[in-house]
Amino acid sequence: MTTVIIDNIEYALDSLSEEAKAQFVSLQFVDQKLAQLNAEVAVFQTARIGYANALNELLPKAGGKEKH
């Protein structure tokens, strides 16, 4: 028997209605997609830092006009 925990309450999956099971599956899908998107955001943030650091290395150093 498979159980699931929802809001800290354990339920037997077989005891849930078909509609509740469908909602649970949808919730799992969305959670997986959010985790995937969060991982992608981390990759993009890392890339952005790398590009910013590379750009900083290419910019003229002291002596140039600084904009405030």
Summary of the structure (lengths in Angstrom):
residues: 68
radius of gyration: 24.1
end to end distance: 65.3
largest distance: 73.0
contacts: 114
relative contact order: 0.07
helix: 65%
strand: 12%
